[in-house]
Amino acid sequence: MDSSPSTPDWMLSPQEYIMQKKWWHGKVAYQIYPKSFKDTNGDGFGDLPGITEKIPYLKDLGIDLLWISPIYKSPFADQGYDIADYQDIDPIFGSMEDFKKLKAAADEAGIGILMDLVVNHCSDEHEWFKKACEDPNGKYGKYFIIREGKDGKEPNNLRACFGGSVWDKLPGHDNLYYCHFFHKKQPDLNWFNPELREEIYKMMNWWLVDMGIAGFRVDAIMCIGKDPSFPMYEPDNVGDGMCSCGVMNAQNVDVAVNFLREMNSRTFTPNDKYSVGEVFGITKENVKDFIGDNGVFGSIFDFSAREALTKHYCFYGFEKLSVKQYREVIFGAQETANTTGFLAPVIENHDEPRGVTTWLPLMWQNAQGAKALGTVNLTLKGVPFVFQGQELGMTNTKFDNIDELDDCQSKDQYKNCKDHGLSEAVTMQVLNDQARDHGRVPMLWDDSEYAGFSTTTPWMKLHQDRAVLNVAAEEKDPNSVLNYYKTLIALRKDPKYIKTFTYGNFVALEDPNDHTIAYLRQGHENTIMVIANFGDKAVTFPINDESELLLSSGTVKMDNTLDKVTVAEGSSAIVLL
């Protein structure tokens, strides 16, 4: 049942690249948000048979790894990231038999499945937590972080990621509190308890070995780095007397790393599996602990741009990055990881608004800009991830009122904006810019009433441009974003260039207009130049008389006589030097 492939021939020689070769090097990954991917039973919710049905689509796109957001049993207080049973499938998605059929179809297509590992916390409906409430001093009470209150108040002043205190009263106990860095229905697990850790590793190995998945995406894992004394913290500038729980995590990275080294040695490494970590708040010096030959993960997502954007826990505190700022942070991340290991380049996921809307100037929030941004995403060093709908060029959905949004964070932030005096119009604009719901609207398969996603009203609002932004229409259009992505992924995996795109050094090129992202990928076999122009004027870069245009979007002119390539505004080019 094991789906981990053997090391491909192209990695075996030459051996001049610094890192140990792994089977997942050179792969392209795709994220599915299952509730919104494809509904086959007409209940308005995506399901596992829907994913199975679309495996040929993913294979045609060029996908090698498939990350599926949580499908475990859950009360869905946080869309499945509150897990009530780690070894069963929620009926909304189907059954374990449906999962096995999906796994078999993916294996046949050469696609490895990555499950979502959520072990900083579980659901308050998990049997462990129910038993902890019955006996806080017993075995399962020690699986969680339970503390006495101080003078009738919470044990300390940390703020949860979704706002409010990280502490809530333990049900049935007046002066006992349990810790939750996220939603109150997501009690944090006590990683300082070795018995709990053994339970987690046993569960992981069941999926990795018995079920034969290719690996895990590891959720919110830096939150396990805690100070068990839970001291009081200096309040930050939000004005509620609290301090972000991220401050504790940032001060205890070494604690998280020690736990993760043990996890890796017990699960991923002995079973030769891939792992990608959701890692925030680490320094350049910490990167080597997380990726590379001695890292705890196969790769970590590059959230450098998102971290630069997140200056405030409130949505209304966000400020859009310029192209120059975006370039600087992703280049910094690439240069830090260059000789260490693999990042996982990403422009959007289920926790973020759409990348085209977030990262691009207004004039390029369209198909042309989507192609150029995709060029960057899929040619940086690392294991690139594509989120469902990204390959169509999806932008943010237009939500008219709070009732059209589902995410618990969106509802919390709506209240937060209103509490701070923002008008309804301004509040909705903030959510239309930043809500996580943008990545959770249904996938657009065709231009029918329900976009081919379902035969009934979907659980979430459909995108306003579904008549043109859909798979059926884009498959027929040779100039579509979808067909460009197919060509781009095929180029990345072309035998002539795959070593350079996989192992080649990243070298930044100067930006001539503060709106261009340009760099080299330097390998032993060849050097490839990538240019994406998000400005309003053409840019020119030097080439040589033997340079070859491998792929372009928009308008690009190669002049080998004058040794230059001109990339028009809103265009991109991949040039073999």
Order of alpha helices (4+ residues) and beta strands (2+ residues): beta-alpha-alpha-beta-beta-beta-alpha-beta-alpha-beta-beta-beta-beta-alpha-beta-beta-alpha-alpha-alpha-beta-alpha-beta-alpha-alpha-beta-alpha-alpha-beta-alpha-alpha-alpha-alpha-alpha-beta-beta-beta-beta-beta-beta-beta-beta
